[in-house]
């Protein structure tokens, strides 16, 4: 008997006390699924940064994939 599972995630929230911590979690989220043959669709992946630092940015490029930063989620 063969079991096949498909994963579909619509929203994931990553929280952290520093940009370094968030980058570590985001990279794990992108790299780990590759071990099972899955991948993150960079064309559909967007991120929002909420920080007291108005210039804060993170996660725009992970593992050769670029992600779009947006001001808010719809």
N, CA, C and O atoms as a GROMACS GRO file, in nm:
protein
  296
    1UNK      N    1   0.085  -0.117   0.000
    1UNK     CA    2   0.000   0.000   0.000
    1UNK      C    3   0.090   0.124   0.000
    1UNK      O    4   0.189   0.128   0.073
    2UNK      N    5   0.055   0.224  -0.081
    2UNK     CA    6   0.132   0.347  -0.092
    2UNK      C    7   0.052   0.461  -0.031
    2UNK      O    8  -0.066   0.479  -0.060
    3UNK      N    9   0.119   0.538   0.055
    3UNK     CA   10   0.056   0.656   0.115
    3UNK      C   11   0.121   0.780   0.055
    3UNK      O   12   0.243   0.793   0.055
    4UNK      N   13   0.039   0.869   0.003
    4UNK     CA   14   0.090   0.993  -0.054
    4UNK      C   15   0.026   1.108   0.022
    4UNK      O   16  -0.096   1.113   0.040
    5UNK      N   17   0.110   1.201   0.066
    5UNK     CA   18   0.060   1.319   0.137
    5UNK      C   19   0.099   1.444   0.060
    5UNK      O   20   0.211   1.454   0.009
    6UNK      N   21   0.008   1.538   0.051
    6UNK     CA   22   0.037   1.667  -0.009
    6UNK      C   23   0.023   1.773   0.098
    6UNK      O   24  -0.073   1.774   0.175
    7UNK      N   25   0.119   1.862   0.102
    7UNK     CA   26   0.115   1.971   0.199
    7UNK      C   27   0.078   2.099   0.128
    7UNK      O   28   0.129   2.128   0.020
    8UNK      N   29  -0.010   2.174   0.188
    8UNK     CA   30  -0.048   2.304   0.134
    8UNK      C   31  -0.060   2.399   0.251
    8UNK      O   32  -0.149   2.384   0.336
    9UNK      N   33   0.027   2.495   0.256
    9UNK     CA   34   0.024   2.591   0.366
    9UNK      C   35  -0.012   2.727   0.310
    9UNK      O   36   0.046   2.773   0.212
   10UNK      N   37  -0.106   2.791   0.374
   10UNK     CA   38  -0.148   2.923   0.325
   10UNK      C   39  -0.081   3.036   0.403
   10UNK      O   40  -0.056   3.142   0.346
   11UNK      N   41  -0.053   3.016   0.530
   11UNK     CA   42   0.011   3.122   0.607
   11UNK      C   43   0.091   3.061   0.722
   11UNK      O   44   0.044   2.973   0.794
   12UNK      N   45   0.212   3.110   0.736
   12UNK     CA   46   0.297   3.069   0.846
   12UNK      C   47   0.348   3.194   0.914
   12UNK      O   48   0.392   3.288   0.847
   13UNK      N   49   0.343   3.198   1.043
   13UNK     CA   50   0.390   3.311   1.121
   13UNK      C   51   0.520   3.273   1.189
   13UNK      O   52   0.526   3.175   1.263
   14UNK      N   53   0.625   3.350   1.164
   14UNK     CA   54   0.755   3.326   1.228
   14UNK      C   55   0.783   3.445   1.318
   14UNK      O   56   0.789   3.559   1.271
   15UNK      N   57   0.800   3.419   1.446
   15UNK     CA   58   0.830   3.524   1.542
   15UNK      C   59   0.970   3.503   1.598
   15UNK      O   60   1.015   3.390   1.614
   16UNK      N   61   1.038   3.612   1.627
   16UNK     CA   62   1.170   3.601   1.687
   16UNK      C   63   1.213   3.733   1.745
   16UNK      O   64   1.163   3.839   1.707
   17UNK      N   65   1.306   3.727   1.837
   17UNK     CA   66   1.355   3.847   1.904
   17UNK      C   67   1.459   3.923   1.824
   17UNK      O   68   1.495   4.036   1.861
   18UNK      N   69   1.509   3.864   1.716
   18UNK     CA   70   1.609   3.931   1.633
   18UNK      C   71   1.595   3.887   1.489
   18UNK      O   72   1.535   3.783   1.460
   19UNK      N   73   1.651   3.965   1.399
   19UNK     CA   74   1.649   3.930   1.257
   19UNK      C   75   1.724   3.799   1.236
   19UNK      O   76   1.683   3.716   1.154
   20UNK      N   77   1.834   3.780   1.309
   20UNK     CA   78   1.913   3.656   1.298
   20UNK      C   79   1.827   3.533   1.330
   20UNK      O   80   1.832   3.433   1.258
   21UNK      N   81   1.750   3.540   1.437
   21UNK     CA   82   1.664   3.428   1.477
   21UNK      C   83   1.558   3.400   1.371
   21UNK      O   84   1.533   3.285   1.336
   22UNK      N   85   1.495   3.504   1.321
   22UNK     CA   86   1.391   3.488   1.220
   22UNK      C   87   1.450   3.429   1.091
   22UNK      O   88   1.388   3.343   1.028
   23UNK      N   89   1.568   3.475   1.052
   23UNK     CA   90   1.634   3.422   0.933
   23UNK      C   91   1.663   3.273   0.949
   23UNK      O   92   1.647   3.195   0.855
   24UNK      N   93   1.707   3.233   1.069
   24UNK     CA   94   1.736   3.092   1.095
   24UNK      C   95   1.611   3.007   1.079
   24UNK      O   96   1.615   2.901   1.016
   25UNK      N   97   1.499   3.054   1.135
   25UNK     CA   98   1.373   2.979   1.124
   25UNK      C   99   1.322   2.978   0.980
   25UNK      O  100   1.274   2.875   0.932
   26UNK      N  101   1.332   3.091   0.911
   26UNK     CA  102   1.284   3.098   0.773
   26UNK      C  103   1.367   3.008   0.682
   26UNK      O  104   1.312   2.942   0.593
   27UNK      N  105   1.497   3.004   0.703
   27UNK     CA  106   1.581   2.917   0.622
   27UNK      C  107   1.545   2.770   0.644
   27UNK      O  108   1.540   2.692   0.550
   28UNK      N  109   1.520   2.734   0.768
   28UNK     CA  110   1.480   2.596   0.798
   28UNK      C  111   1.348   2.563   0.729
   28UNK      O  112   1.329   2.451   0.682
   29UNK      N  113   1.258   2.659   0.724
   29UNK     CA  114   1.128   2.638   0.661
   29UNK      C  115   1.142   2.618   0.510
   29UNK      O  116   1.062   2.546   0.450
   30UNK      N  117   1.241   2.679   0.448
   30UNK     CA  118   1.263   2.666   0.305
   30UNK      C  119   1.344   2.541   0.272
   30UNK      O  120   1.314   2.472   0.175
   31UNK      N  121   1.447   2.511   0.352
   31UNK     CA  122   1.539   2.403   0.321
   31UNK      C  123   1.485   2.265   0.361
   31UNK      O  124   1.500   2.169   0.286
   32UNK      N  125   1.422   2.253   0.476
   32UNK     CA  126   1.378   2.123   0.528
   32UNK      C  127   1.285   2.046   0.433
   32UNK      O  128   1.302   1.926   0.418
   33UNK      N  129   1.187   2.111   0.370
   33UNK     CA  130   1.098   2.035   0.282
   33UNK      C  131   1.168   1.972   0.162
   33UNK      O  132   1.119   1.873   0.107
   34UNK      N  133   1.282   2.027   0.123
   34UNK     CA  134   1.356   1.971   0.008
   34UNK      C  135   1.398   1.828   0.032
   34UNK      O  136   1.415   1.751  -0.063
   35UNK      N  137   1.416   1.791   0.159
   35UNK     CA  138   1.456   1.654   0.193
   35UNK      C  139   1.348   1.553   0.154
   35UNK      O  140   1.377   1.436   0.132
   36UNK      N  141   1.224   1.599   0.144
   36UNK     CA  142   1.114   1.511   0.107
   36UNK      C  143   1.063   1.538  -0.034
   36UNK      O  144   0.962   1.482  -0.076
   37UNK      N  145   1.134   1.625  -0.108
   37UNK     CA  146   1.096   1.654  -0.245
   37UNK      C  147   0.999   1.769  -0.261
   37UNK      O  148   0.955   1.797  -0.373
   38UNK      N  149   0.967   1.837  -0.153
   38UNK     CA  150   0.877   1.953  -0.161
   38UNK      C  151   0.960   2.080  -0.175
   38UNK      O  152   1.079   2.080  -0.145
   39UNK      N  153   0.897   2.188  -0.219
   39UNK     CA  154   0.968   2.314  -0.224
   39UNK      C  155   0.871   2.429  -0.202
   39UNK      O  156   0.751   2.418  -0.225
   40UNK      N  157   0.927   2.541  -0.157
   40UNK     CA  158   0.849   2.662  -0.136
   40UNK      C  159   0.838   2.734  -0.270
   40UNK      O  160   0.938   2.751  -0.340
   41UNK      N  161   0.718   2.775  -0.306
   41UNK     CA  162   0.696   2.847  -0.431
   41UNK      C  163   0.732   2.995  -0.406
   41UNK      O  164   0.651   3.069  -0.350
   42UNK      N  165   0.851   3.036  -0.448
   42UNK     CA  166   0.898   3.173  -0.423
   42UNK      C  167   0.811   3.277  -0.492
   42UNK      O  168   0.801   3.390  -0.444
   43UNK      N  169   0.746   3.241  -0.603
   43UNK     CA  170   0.660   3.337  -0.673
   43UNK      C  171   0.536   3.372  -0.593
   43UNK      O  172   0.478   3.479  -0.611
   44UNK      N  173   0.494   3.283  -0.505
   44UNK     CA  174   0.374   3.307  -0.425
   44UNK      C  175   0.405   3.342  -0.280
   44UNK      O  176   0.313   3.366  -0.202
   45UNK      N  177   0.532   3.344  -0.243
   45UNK     CA  178   0.570   3.368  -0.104
   45UNK      C  179   0.602   3.515  -0.081
   45UNK      O  180   0.685   3.573  -0.151
   46UNK      N  181   0.536   3.574   0.017
   46UNK     CA  182   0.557   3.713   0.053
   46UNK      C  183   0.579   3.720   0.204
   46UNK      O  184   0.541   3.630   0.278
   47UNK      N  185   0.641   3.829   0.248
   47UNK     CA  186   0.662   3.843   0.391
   47UNK      C  187   0.642   3.987   0.436
   47UNK      O  188   0.659   4.081   0.359
   48UNK      N  189   0.604   4.001   0.562
   48UNK     CA  190   0.586   4.131   0.628
   48UNK      C  191   0.680   4.135   0.746
   48UNK      O  192   0.692   4.037   0.819
   49UNK      N  193   0.745   4.249   0.765
   49UNK     CA  194   0.831   4.268   0.882
   49UNK      C  195   0.764   4.369   0.973
   49UNK      O  196   0.728   4.479   0.931
   50UNK      N  197   0.746   4.331   1.099
   50UNK     CA  198   0.692   4.422   1.200
   50UNK      C  199   0.803   4.446   1.301
   50UNK      O  200   0.845   4.355   1.372
   51UNK      N  201   0.849   4.570   1.307
   51UNK     CA  202   0.961   4.601   1.394
   51UNK      C  203   0.956   4.749   1.432
   51UNK      O  204   0.899   4.830   1.360
   52UNK      N  205   1.016   4.781   1.545
   52UNK     CA  206   1.031   4.922   1.582
   52UNK      C  207   1.130   4.992   1.490
   52UNK      O  208   1.123   5.113   1.471
   53UNK      N  209   1.221   4.914   1.432
   53UNK     CA  210   1.320   4.967   1.339
   53UNK      C  211   1.254   4.981   1.202
   53UNK      O  212   1.220   4.881   1.139
   54UNK      N  213   1.235   5.103   1.156
   54UNK     CA  214   1.167   5.129   1.029
   54UNK      C  215   1.242   5.072   0.908
   54UNK      O  216   1.182   5.052   0.802
   55UNK      N  217   1.372   5.047   0.923
   55UNK     CA  218   1.452   4.995   0.813
   55UNK      C  219   1.474   4.844   0.820
   55UNK      O  220   1.553   4.790   0.743
   56UNK      N  221   1.405   4.777   0.910
   56UNK     CA  222   1.425   4.633   0.928
   56UNK      C  223   1.380   4.557   0.804
   56UNK      O  224   1.273   4.580   0.750
   57UNK      N  225   1.465   4.466   0.762
   57UNK     CA  226   1.435   4.377   0.649
   57UNK      C  227   1.494   4.241   0.681
   57UNK      O  228   1.593   4.231   0.754
   58UNK      N  229   1.434   4.139   0.629
   58UNK     CA  230   1.492   4.005   0.644
   58UNK      C  231   1.429   3.913   0.542
   58UNK      O  232   1.330   3.946   0.477
   59UNK      N  233   1.489   3.798   0.529
   59UNK     CA  234   1.427   3.688   0.454
   59UNK      C  235   1.404   3.714   0.307
   59UNK      O  236   1.329   3.638   0.244
   60UNK      N  237   1.462   3.817   0.247
   60UNK     CA  238   1.433   3.844   0.106
   60UNK      C  239   1.496   3.741   0.013
   60UNK      O  240   1.446   3.719  -0.097
   61UNK      N  241   1.606   3.678   0.056
   61UNK     CA  242   1.670   3.575  -0.028
   61UNK      C  243   1.719   3.463   0.062
   61UNK      O  244   1.803   3.484   0.150
   62UNK      N  245   1.666   3.343   0.039
   62UNK     CA  246   1.705   3.226   0.116
   62UNK      C  247   1.723   3.110   0.018
   62UNK      O  248   1.635   3.081  -0.063
   63UNK      N  249   1.837   3.046   0.027
   63UNK     CA  250   1.863   2.926  -0.054
   63UNK      C  251   1.834   2.949  -0.203
   63UNK      O  252   1.766   2.869  -0.267
   64UNK      N  253   1.885   3.058  -0.257
   64UNK     CA  254   1.869   3.095  -0.398
   64UNK      C  255   1.725   3.126  -0.439
   64UNK      O  256   1.695   3.128  -0.558
   65UNK      N  257   1.637   3.150  -0.344
   65UNK     CA  258   1.500   3.190  -0.372
   65UNK      C  259   1.480   3.332  -0.319
   65UNK      O  260   1.523   3.363  -0.208
   66UNK      N  261   1.415   3.417  -0.398
   66UNK     CA  262   1.388   3.554  -0.356
   66UNK      C  263   1.242   3.568  -0.319
   66UNK      O  264   1.154   3.514  -0.386
   67UNK      N  265   1.216   3.640  -0.211
   67UNK     CA  266   1.081   3.660  -0.162
   67UNK      C  267   1.048   3.808  -0.159
   67UNK      O  268   1.133   3.892  -0.130
   68UNK      N  269   0.923   3.840  -0.188
   68UNK     CA  270   0.877   3.978  -0.194
   68UNK      C  271   0.833   4.026  -0.055
   68UNK      O  272   0.758   3.956   0.014
   69UNK      N  273   0.881   4.145  -0.016
   69UNK     CA  274   0.835   4.206   0.109
   69UNK      C  275   0.714   4.293   0.076
   69UNK      O  276   0.717   4.371  -0.019
   70UNK      N  277   0.609   4.281   0.155
   70UNK     CA  278   0.487   4.361   0.138
   70UNK      C  279   0.459   4.435   0.267
   70UNK      O  280   0.510   4.399   0.373
   71UNK      N  281   0.377   4.538   0.257
   71UNK     CA  282   0.343   4.620   0.375
   71UNK      C  283   0.239   4.553   0.465
   71UNK      O  284   0.241   4.571   0.587
   72UNK      N  285   0.149   4.476   0.403
   72UNK     CA  286   0.045   4.407   0.480
   72UNK      C  287  -0.005   4.286   0.402
   72UNK      O  288   0.008   4.278   0.280
   73UNK      N  289  -0.063   4.191   0.475
   73UNK     CA  290  -0.123   4.075   0.410
   73UNK      C  291  -0.268   4.106   0.379
   73UNK      O  292  -0.334   4.179   0.452
   74UNK      N  293  -0.317   4.051   0.271
   74UNK     CA  294  -0.457   4.076   0.232
   74UNK      C  295  -0.546   3.967   0.283
   74UNK      O  296  -0.667   3.970   0.260
   0.00000   0.00000   0.00000
